[in-house]
């Protein structure tokens, strides 16, 4: 059925997968803003509680990203794709089982340690600037969050295994299920359990994230192998690919921890929440464009790498890169121009917190191009089973971010959270370094001059049009902002369309 749809639409398989992921991620983002709008209104007069809840998510998220969600999954898809290409599904599922078993055991072990030392971790690592009462609550919430983390240790690998099988529907719906669980928690559990109800919603959402994917496993003949044999060849190869990714994700997650660490030192209610919500706003175009395209590209690039078809590999990377460059800058500028009324309307905060979120989100949007092309660059190296290059590049990013973050705390405190967000511009430097190295690997220069010029032109036209409509068109602030964003987006799309339509030929 899927094949016939692809043929009728005259799409490549990768293009179809990318468009499907974009649609599903878009649905997820709508639910995410519904969830956030509900929660922010519940705690708009107690922003310090939101700061605590958001900070409590950090270390469990780091653990999930390191053990399975980022470290194993990114390194795992190319290996599983190779098994599917050169062996069979039975061998692939045997490998999956062994990796998932190990991930679960390791995640549970680390979760127990974090639960034991939660108070010390909260006070010395996560938010040293918080007062004692807030730190006690942070530790309690963090312990609860670890239950969801253990569930995600399996669910993240299930997503990777289904994507390696070129199945994107259920992995794409899983984040939406996660948001639905959190919405139910906010509506029904917060009135009973208070702020802990939000964490119970996270646990419910994590369970739904896993369960919605389980039926798809059996469609592809899943069989579980109850083994922890560390001498298994496939598991050893997965671990060999994993350790550089583990260190790479450690560097990335260190930035996440430092972000809230720096924010807690600003002594400003709402700083952590502004960074969390500003990051969430930037992630809308970043997820819909950068993550969606790179997610769909990874199995295809892994297959090309397994066949050693390096010419087509380089051309596929270039086509995706041109789409990302052509769309990222205009989207960032247009969203920044019409953002403030939407922030006020969606989150329901007062003017002071709304402005803080708006400027923090604008600072994050300046880093959008770096985030989007970084998604593709990293996956290109993992498709080639070359995990060391992203590791070296992230060390440069960590150094640059740390220097800019410290400057925000000690020298630019009046700017505060937006300056910490702007420190993510270090990611653009990392992405440029990675693509320079990738160009040398493919022995072909990546031609990006034309999409870059068109992108700057589209940004100028689209951003200006959005701003003037949002400011001068009669009507409500939210409606004029939406009209301005739509008009600016259409104008920008007309300019970059010659590059954007490459999305249909990935």
Number of C-alpha atoms within 10 A of each C-alpha: 5 9 12 9 11 16 11 9 11 13 18 16 19 24 21 22 24 25 19 18 25 23 16 22 23 20 16 24 22 14 20 21 18 17 21 20 18 17 22 20 15 18 15 17 12 13 20 19 19 22 25 23 24 19 27 26 21 19 26 23 18 20 26 25 23 26 29 32 25 23 23 26 25 24 29 29 26 28 26 30 27 21 20 18 15 11 12 13 19 16 14 23 22 18 22 24 22 21 26 25 18 20 22 18 15 16 23 19 12 16 23 13 10 21 17 13 12 22 20 15 19 25 19 11 15 27 27 19 20 21 11 12 8 18 24 18 18 27 26 16 24 28 23 19 27 27 20 22 29 26 20 26 28 23 26 23 26 25 24 28 22 21 23 26 17 17 18 21 16 23 24 24 19 26 24 23 23 24 27 24 23 28 25 19 27 25 17 14 19 19 14 11 13 11 22 21 21 26 28 24 26 27 25 22 25 26 20 21 28 24 15 17 20 16 11 18 18 10 8 14 10 18 16 14 14 11 14 15 13 13 8 12 11 20 21 14 13 22 19 13 23 23 18 20 26 23 19 24 23 20 20 21 20 16 20 17 19 21 25 27 22 26 30 24 17 20 14 14 17 24 27 28 26 25 27 21 22 25 20 19 23 24 21 19 23 26 23 22 26 29 24 26 28 26 24 26 25 26 25 21 28 27 22 20 20 20 13 12 12 17 12 13 21 21 16 18 20 21 21 23 26 23 26 30 28 30 28 25 26 28 28 24 28 28 28 23 24 27 23 22 19 18 23 19 13 17 22 19 20 11 12 10 20 22 17 22 31 24 22 28 31 26 26 28 31 21 23 28 24 25 28 29 29 26 21 26 24 23 26 26 23 25 27 19 17 17 24 16 18 25 21 16 20 24 16 16 22 21 14 18 23 20 11 20 27 17 17 24 21 13 12 15 18 12 15 24 33 23 22 30 28 21 25 27 23 21 26 20 17 24 25 16 19 23 21 13 15 21 15 11 14 14 12 13 14 19 14 15 11 13 22 18 14 22 27 18 18 28 28 17 19 29 28 17 21 27 23 16 20 25 15 10 15 10 11 10 18 19 15 22 26 19 16 27 27 18 18 30 24 14 19 28 21 12 18 25 16 13 22 20 12 16 20 17 15 24
